[in-house]
């Protein structure tokens, strides 16, 4: 397994832990649809949230969230619609909104990793 895969997996685990601490209820991890993958799907109160996790080993190539481009957001919207088509009935009744969040994880060799939640990026 490539080190890059380990970094990504660790970032997703840290993101899931942060979301749980923030009160989100995780519904799915690494869900695959026709257009790609949703890293995490969760409920934040009455809001269904598709979460994109971006993990970087540093900021040499910019902040991790900078990789979430308008094109990526459009794909996340399509994937969220696909997820809802497949699982919408399973979600507890009454969610009123759908939102896209980003969790940006920056690794550090010398100190704590930085984990940031950016709500409503779309």
N, C-alpha and C positions, 0 to 999 in steps of 0.2 A: 504494500500500500504506500502511496506517495505521501511525503511529508505535507504537501498541500492539502490532501484529503484529511489528514489528521488535524490540521489547523482549522479547516472548515467545520469539521465535526465538533471540535472543542468550542468553536465560536457559536455553533447552533446550541450546544448544551448550555453555555453561559447565557445565551439569549433566552432560552426556555426558563432558566432559573430566574432571570430578571423579571420576565413577564409574570411568572407565578408570584414573585414577591410584590409586584405591582397590582395583583388581584385579578389578572387574566386567567381564564379557564382554557387550557390547551385542548383543542379538539383533534388536531392532526399534525403530523410531522412528515416532511418530505413527500407530500401528496403529488402524484404525477397526473397531469392532464394532457390534452392533445397538444398544447402549446408550450409545455415545459413542466416546471415544478414549483409548487408553493412550499417554501421552507417550513413555515408554521401557519396554522390556522387556529384562531382563538376567539373567545368571547371576552369583551371588556364591557361588563354590564350588559346593556341592551344593544351593543355594537359588535357585529361580526368583523373580525380583523384578519386580513391576510398580512403576514409578516415576512419581509425579506431580510435575511441576515447577510451582512457583508463583513467578512473578517480579513484583516490585513496584518502582516507581520511588522508593519511600520507605516510611516506616512510619507515615505520617499516618493511614492506615486500618487499622493493626495489622500484625503480623508476617505475612509471606506464608503461612506454614504454618497460620495461623488460618483460612484459606479452605478448608482440607480438613476438612470437617464429617463427622459420622457418616453423613449421607446420601451424601456424595461417596465415602466409604470403602466403603459398601455397593455403589455403582455400580462402583467399581474392582474389587471382588471379583467381581461379575457379569462384567465385561469380562475379567478374568483367566481366569475359567472359559471364556469364549468363545474367548479366545486359545489356551488349552490344547486345547480341542476341535479347533481348526483347525490348530495347530502342535505339539501335544504330542509327536507322533512324531518331529518334526524336532529336538527338543531332545536333547542327548546323554543317553544312558541314565544313570539313577542319581540324578537330582535328587530330594531327599527332602522338601523343604519349599517352601512358597510364602509370600511375604512382600510387604507393601506398604511402600515407602519414599517419603519426600517429600524433594525437594531444594528448599530455599527460597533464592531469589536476590533480594537487595536491591541495587538500583542506586545508585550515588553519582555525583554530578556532580563532586565534588572529590577523591575518593579511590578506593581499590580497591573493586570490587564485593564484596559479602559473599555467599558461597556456602556453605550449610549442608546437611549430609546428616543426615536424621532416619530412623533405621532402625526398621522394625517398628511403624508407626503404627497398625496395625489391632489 
